[in-house]
Amino acid sequence: MKLTINEKIGFGAGDMAIAIVMMSLAMIITYFYTDVFGLKPVDLGILLFSVRILDAVIDPVVGTMTDITNTRWGKYRPWLLFMSIPFGISIWLMFTTPDTDYSVKLLWAWATYVLLTLTYTLIAIPYVSLISVITDDPQERLSANGYRFVMTKIAMFAVTIIVPLSAMYLGKNNVQLGYQIAMGTMGILATCLCLYCFFSVRERIYHPKPSLGMAAQFRLLIKNDQWLILGAVIAIIMFGGIIRNSVAAYYAKYYLSGGDALISPFLTSGVIASVLAMIACTWLTRLYDKIKIFRYTQLLAFVVGGAMYFVQPNSIVLGKVRISRSFLP
């Protein structure tokens, strides 16, 4: 089944909406909660850890719910339709800072973060299954995913460039208001992208409900040693990536003494690197063994990550060029 250009763009729009939240949570949420919202680091750690545990429970439940969904729009598209507005609103609410005492603010942070996690899951899990029902042509699926990856990178640039800068200039003397406006705009964009995805694609392929229950599927998974190895490796990589992304804004603002002005360009440099890495990976995997590339690149990432420790405070190092703090805006 051939897909039109509009369908491929529409499919990519769904992942672009998801990436807005994913990148916000990965790159700026810890900085926002401590330096803008005003949470204590201990309370923030408890919040993030607890909600991630909750998310691990919610994910398989939502997956089961999508398996039994059956509407005139299909299994997965209805979730994009009905959850798009709650999804956008939850983004705005989470980046809204109430002017009240600390205990109420902490309660607000818990409520809105849980809400966003729930709406995000109800959008993301159906979306990742959508590609399996819109076409059965492997080449068309590959092409659609190509559009998806490009649009995801656009969302990454939007979050790392537009949001911090917009928060500074829109908020002026009130950075809390700046983030509320900037992320509220991102919420509207995410809602529109979800709706565009819903109206652009069609579910054409029907997959029967799995005969095995969730418990039986899990028992089979834990007997698969290759899956366990891969899962452990991915968990370790994700753990390191989350830590690195969570402290990136602090590293730029405090350790490099760049202030708020350095956060956006510093985060953006990481996004640019990831885009270049994706392009290089596509080329390298055609020439060399994928497992060896994976092994050596992860070792290189470890070495480069350790090298960041030796960057001197009050300076920025880009390749071999040392840029003094005096050149910052």
Backbone torsions as a table, in degrees:
resi	resn	phi	psi	omega
1	MET	NA	116.4	179.8
2	LYS	-78.0	142.4	178.2
3	LEU	-106.5	142.3	176.4
4	THR	-77.0	164.2	176.9
5	ILE	-59.6	-39.7	-179.8
6	ASN	-62.5	-39.0	178.4
7	GLU	-66.0	-39.9	180.0
8	LYS	-67.0	-40.8	177.1
9	ILE	-66.0	-41.8	178.4
10	GLY	-62.1	-40.7	176.5
11	PHE	-62.6	-43.3	178.2
12	GLY	-64.7	-30.0	179.7
13	ALA	-62.0	-35.7	178.2
14	GLY	-61.6	-43.2	179.8
15	ASP	-73.0	-28.5	176.5
16	MET	-64.0	-41.2	176.8
17	ALA	-62.3	-44.0	179.4
18	ILE	-64.7	-39.9	-177.6
19	ALA	-65.5	-30.3	177.9
20	ILE	-57.9	-44.9	179.5
21	VAL	-75.0	-44.1	-177.8
22	MET	-57.8	-45.1	-179.7
23	MET	-71.8	-33.9	176.7
24	SER	-63.1	-42.9	179.6
25	LEU	-70.0	-33.1	-176.6
26	ALA	-79.8	-37.7	-168.1
27	MET	-104.0	-33.5	-171.1
28	ILE	-126.3	-6.5	-171.9
29	ILE	-67.2	-41.9	-179.4
30	THR	-65.6	-42.3	177.8
31	TYR	-62.6	-44.2	-179.7
32	PHE	-60.7	-46.6	-175.5
33	TYR	-66.1	-35.2	-177.8
34	THR	-88.5	-48.1	-171.5
35	ASP	-91.0	-21.5	-178.0
36	VAL	-110.1	-55.4	-178.9
37	PHE	-70.0	-39.9	175.7
38	GLY	101.5	25.5	177.8
39	LEU	-79.7	149.7	172.4
40	LYS	-73.5	142.8	-178.7
41	PRO	-54.4	-38.2	179.9
42	VAL	-63.8	-45.7	179.3
43	ASP	-64.4	-37.0	178.1
44	LEU	-63.7	-44.8	180.0
45	GLY	-60.6	-43.1	178.5
46	ILE	-63.0	-42.8	179.9
47	LEU	-61.2	-52.3	-176.7
48	LEU	-63.5	-43.3	-179.1
49	PHE	-65.4	-44.7	-176.9
50	SER	-64.8	-43.3	-178.0
51	VAL	-70.1	-32.2	176.0
52	ARG	-65.9	-37.5	175.2
53	ILE	-63.2	-44.2	177.4
54	LEU	-60.4	-40.5	-179.6
55	ASP	-62.8	-36.8	178.7
56	ALA	-63.6	-28.7	177.9
57	VAL	-81.2	-38.7	-176.7
58	ILE	-68.8	-38.2	-173.8
59	ASP	-53.5	-54.8	-179.6
60	PRO	-65.2	-29.6	177.7
61	VAL	-65.3	-45.0	178.4
62	VAL	-65.5	-38.4	176.6
63	GLY	-59.3	-41.8	177.6
64	THR	-65.6	-39.0	179.1
65	MET	-62.9	-41.1	179.6
66	THR	-68.3	-31.0	179.0
67	ASP	-64.5	-32.6	-176.8
68	ILE	-96.9	-1.6	178.1
69	THR	-70.9	136.1	179.3
70	ASN	-150.5	101.3	-179.9
71	THR	-128.8	175.8	178.6
72	ARG	-69.4	-14.7	176.3
73	TRP	-94.1	-7.0	-178.8
74	GLY	111.5	-164.8	-178.7
75	LYS	-88.3	-39.8	-167.5
76	TYR	-106.4	-35.2	-178.3
77	ARG	-60.2	-37.6	-179.1
78	PRO	-57.6	-30.9	179.7
79	TRP	-66.1	-36.6	176.9
80	LEU	-66.3	-34.5	-179.0
81	LEU	-72.2	-53.4	-171.2
82	PHE	-81.9	-21.8	-179.6
83	MET	-98.8	-4.0	-175.2
84	SER	-63.0	-45.4	-179.2
85	ILE	-70.7	-47.7	174.1
86	PRO	-56.8	-35.0	178.7
87	PHE	-61.3	-50.3	-179.7
88	GLY	-64.6	-41.2	179.6
89	ILE	-64.3	-40.4	-178.6
90	SER	-64.7	-32.8	175.9
91	ILE	-63.3	-46.8	-180.0
92	TRP	-63.5	-43.4	-178.6
93	LEU	-64.0	-39.6	-176.4
94	MET	-67.3	-29.7	179.8
95	PHE	-99.0	20.1	173.5
96	THR	-100.4	129.8	-178.5
97	THR	-106.5	109.1	179.5
98	PRO	-71.1	142.8	179.6
99	ASP	-88.9	83.2	-175.3
100	THR	-152.8	-173.5	-177.6
101	ASP	-75.6	167.4	-169.6
102	TYR	-62.2	-40.8	-177.1
103	SER	-62.6	-39.3	178.3
104	VAL	-69.9	-38.9	177.2
105	LYS	-62.4	-40.1	178.6
106	LEU	-64.3	-42.0	177.2
107	LEU	-62.8	-41.0	177.9
108	TRP	-62.2	-42.8	179.7
109	ALA	-60.9	-44.8	178.3
110	TRP	-61.0	-49.9	-175.5
111	ALA	-62.8	-46.1	-176.2
112	THR	-73.8	-33.5	178.8
113	TYR	-69.7	-39.8	175.9
114	VAL	-64.6	-41.6	179.4
115	LEU	-61.1	-46.5	179.7
116	LEU	-64.0	-41.3	178.8
117	THR	-60.0	-41.2	-179.4
118	LEU	-67.3	-48.7	-178.7
119	THR	-66.7	-35.6	177.1
120	TYR	-61.4	-45.3	-179.9
121	THR	-64.4	-39.8	-179.5
122	LEU	-69.8	-16.2	173.9
123	ILE	-94.7	-47.3	-169.0
124	ALA	-69.6	-44.4	-175.8
125	ILE	-66.1	-45.9	174.0
126	PRO	-61.5	-35.8	-177.7
127	TYR	-63.8	-44.5	-176.6
128	VAL	-64.7	-20.4	177.6
129	SER	-88.8	-10.7	-172.5
130	LEU	-64.2	-36.2	-176.4
131	ILE	-62.2	-25.9	-177.5
132	SER	-75.2	-13.6	-175.6
133	VAL	-117.5	-4.8	-179.2
134	ILE	-92.4	-20.7	175.8
135	THR	-160.8	150.4	176.4
136	ASP	-107.1	7.9	180.0
137	ASP	-88.9	116.4	-178.6
138	PRO	-58.4	-37.3	-179.6
139	GLN	-68.7	-37.0	177.3
140	GLU	-69.1	-36.6	176.1
141	ARG	-64.0	-41.6	178.6
142	LEU	-63.4	-42.3	179.3
143	SER	-64.9	-43.3	179.3
144	ALA	-62.6	-39.3	178.3
145	ASN	-67.2	-29.7	175.3
146	GLY	-62.4	-45.6	175.7
147	TYR	-61.4	-41.1	-179.0
148	ARG	-59.6	-46.2	-177.4
149	PHE	-65.9	-38.7	178.6
150	VAL	-62.5	-45.9	-177.7
151	MET	-69.8	-29.9	175.0
152	THR	-64.3	-41.9	179.1
153	LYS	-65.2	-34.5	176.1
154	ILE	-62.0	-42.0	177.5
155	ALA	-63.6	-39.7	178.5
156	MET	-60.9	-43.2	177.5
157	PHE	-64.3	-38.9	-179.8
158	ALA	-60.6	-43.0	-177.3
159	VAL	-71.6	-43.9	-174.9
160	THR	-80.0	-25.2	-179.6
161	ILE	-99.7	-56.4	-170.8
162	ILE	-70.9	-45.4	-172.8
163	VAL	-63.2	-54.2	179.9
164	PRO	-60.8	-40.9	-179.9
165	LEU	-68.4	-42.3	178.8
166	SER	-63.1	-40.3	179.6
167	ALA	-61.5	-37.2	180.0
168	MET	-68.8	-45.6	-172.8
169	TYR	-85.8	-34.9	178.5
170	LEU	-73.9	-36.7	-179.7
171	GLY	-79.2	-26.0	-177.4
172	LYS	51.5	-103.3	-179.6
173	ASN	-89.9	3.3	-179.2
174	ASN	-131.3	85.8	-175.8
175	VAL	-67.0	-27.0	176.3
176	GLN	-61.2	-44.9	176.6
177	LEU	-64.9	-37.2	179.1
178	GLY	-60.1	-45.3	178.6
179	TYR	-68.1	-34.8	177.9
180	GLN	-62.5	-44.7	179.5
181	ILE	-67.7	-46.4	-176.9
182	ALA	-62.2	-48.0	-178.3
183	MET	-77.6	-25.3	171.7
184	GLY	-63.1	-39.3	175.8
185	THR	-64.5	-40.9	176.1
186	MET	-63.2	-34.9	177.4
187	GLY	-64.3	-42.9	176.9
188	ILE	-62.4	-43.2	178.6
189	LEU	-61.4	-43.7	-179.9
190	ALA	-62.1	-40.9	177.6
191	THR	-61.6	-47.1	180.0
192	CYS	-62.5	-39.0	180.0
193	LEU	-66.5	-40.3	177.4
194	CYS	-62.4	-43.2	179.4
195	LEU	-66.7	-38.6	177.6
196	TYR	-62.8	-41.5	177.5
197	CYS	-61.5	-44.5	-179.4
198	PHE	-59.7	-47.5	-174.9
199	PHE	-78.6	-15.1	-175.1
200	SER	-90.8	-35.0	-173.9
201	VAL	-103.0	163.5	177.9
202	ARG	-133.0	140.3	174.4
203	GLU	-88.2	116.5	-174.3
204	ARG	-113.0	-15.9	-174.6
205	ILE	-116.2	135.2	-179.7
206	TYR	-107.9	126.9	174.8
207	HIS	-110.6	124.2	-179.3
208	PRO	-64.3	155.3	178.7
209	LYS	-60.6	135.1	179.7
210	PRO	-56.4	137.7	-179.1
211	SER	-74.1	-26.7	179.3
212	LEU	-86.6	139.2	175.9
213	GLY	-73.9	170.7	-177.2
214	MET	-62.2	-39.2	-179.7
215	ALA	-64.9	-41.3	179.7
216	ALA	-67.0	-39.6	177.8
217	GLN	-63.5	-39.2	179.8
218	PHE	-66.0	-39.0	178.7
219	ARG	-63.5	-36.5	177.3
220	LEU	-68.6	-37.6	-179.5
221	LEU	-62.8	-44.8	-175.9
222	ILE	-71.5	-10.0	174.7
223	LYS	-90.6	-7.3	-178.8
224	ASN	-92.6	101.6	-174.9
225	ASP	-64.9	-34.0	179.4
226	GLN	-66.8	-38.4	177.0
227	TRP	-65.3	-39.8	-179.8
228	LEU	-65.5	-41.8	178.7
229	ILE	-64.0	-48.5	-179.4
230	LEU	-62.6	-41.4	179.1
231	GLY	-62.5	-41.5	179.5
232	ALA	-65.7	-41.9	179.5
233	VAL	-63.3	-45.5	179.6
234	ILE	-62.7	-39.3	179.5
235	ALA	-62.0	-42.2	179.5
236	ILE	-65.1	-43.5	179.4
237	ILE	-63.2	-44.3	-179.8
238	MET	-64.6	-38.3	179.6
239	PHE	-60.7	-47.1	178.6
240	GLY	-65.6	-39.9	179.5
241	GLY	-64.9	-40.2	179.5
242	ILE	-64.0	-44.0	178.5
243	ILE	-61.9	-46.8	-178.4
244	ARG	-61.5	-46.3	-179.1
245	ASN	-67.0	-35.8	-177.0
246	SER	-67.5	-30.8	-177.0
247	VAL	-99.9	-1.0	-175.4
248	ALA	-60.0	-44.6	-179.2
249	ALA	-64.7	-40.4	177.5
250	TYR	-64.8	-40.2	-179.5
251	TYR	-59.6	-44.5	-179.3
252	ALA	-70.7	-42.9	-174.1
253	LYS	-74.5	-45.6	-172.0
254	TYR	-100.6	-51.7	-175.4
255	TYR	-69.0	-43.9	177.7
256	LEU	-84.7	-3.4	177.8
257	SER	56.7	35.7	-179.7
258	GLY	-90.5	-10.7	-178.6
259	GLY	68.7	-169.3	-179.5
260	ASP	-63.8	-27.1	-176.7
261	ALA	-65.4	-26.0	-176.9
262	LEU	-87.7	-17.0	-174.2
263	ILE	-59.4	-49.8	-177.5
264	SER	-61.8	-53.0	179.4
265	PRO	-63.9	-32.6	179.9
266	PHE	-67.8	-45.8	178.0
267	LEU	-65.5	-37.8	-179.7
268	THR	-64.2	-36.0	178.6
269	SER	-60.4	-35.8	177.0
270	GLY	-67.1	-38.6	177.8
271	VAL	-65.3	-42.8	178.1
272	ILE	-60.2	-41.9	179.0
273	ALA	-62.4	-39.0	-179.6
274	SER	-67.7	-35.5	176.6
275	VAL	-65.9	-45.7	178.4
276	LEU	-63.1	-37.3	179.0
277	ALA	-65.0	-39.0	178.6
278	MET	-62.9	-42.8	178.6
279	ILE	-64.3	-44.8	-179.9
280	ALA	-64.4	-37.5	-178.9
281	CYS	-63.7	-42.4	178.7
282	THR	-58.6	-38.8	-179.3
283	TRP	-76.1	-43.8	-175.8
284	LEU	-66.8	-37.5	-177.6
285	THR	-69.1	-14.8	175.0
286	ARG	-81.3	-20.3	-174.0
287	LEU	-107.9	-26.9	-173.0
288	TYR	-130.1	165.2	179.7
289	ASP	-65.1	130.1	-174.3
290	LYS	-65.3	-38.4	-178.0
291	ILE	-66.6	-41.1	178.7
292	LYS	-66.2	-41.0	178.1
293	ILE	-60.6	-44.5	179.6
294	PHE	-60.4	-45.0	-177.6
295	ARG	-63.5	-47.6	-175.2
296	TYR	-73.7	-35.8	179.4
297	THR	-68.9	-34.2	177.2
298	GLN	-69.3	-36.2	175.1
299	LEU	-64.2	-41.5	178.3
300	LEU	-63.4	-40.9	178.3
301	ALA	-61.3	-38.4	177.9
302	PHE	-63.7	-44.0	-179.0
303	VAL	-65.2	-45.6	-179.0
304	VAL	-65.7	-39.7	177.3
305	GLY	-61.1	-41.0	176.9
306	GLY	-67.3	-32.4	-179.3
307	ALA	-66.6	-25.4	179.0
308	MET	-62.4	-23.7	179.2
309	TYR	-63.9	-28.1	-174.9
310	PHE	-91.3	-0.9	174.0
311	VAL	-68.5	128.6	-176.6
312	GLN	-72.1	141.7	174.7
313	PRO	-58.5	156.8	179.1
314	ASN	66.5	18.9	177.3
315	SER	-144.0	159.0	176.9
316	ILE	-122.0	130.8	179.9
317	VAL	-113.9	119.0	176.9
318	LEU	-120.3	103.4	-174.9
319	GLY	64.1	-118.7	178.7
320	LYS	-105.0	6.2	-176.3
321	VAL	-100.6	124.1	178.4
322	ARG	-99.9	119.3	-177.9
323	ILE	-105.6	122.2	-178.8
324	SER	-68.4	153.8	178.2
325	ARG	-59.6	-25.0	-177.9
326	SER	-66.0	-16.7	179.6
327	PHE	-87.0	-7.4	179.2
328	LEU	-70.4	150.8	178.6
329	PRO	-69.6	NA	NA
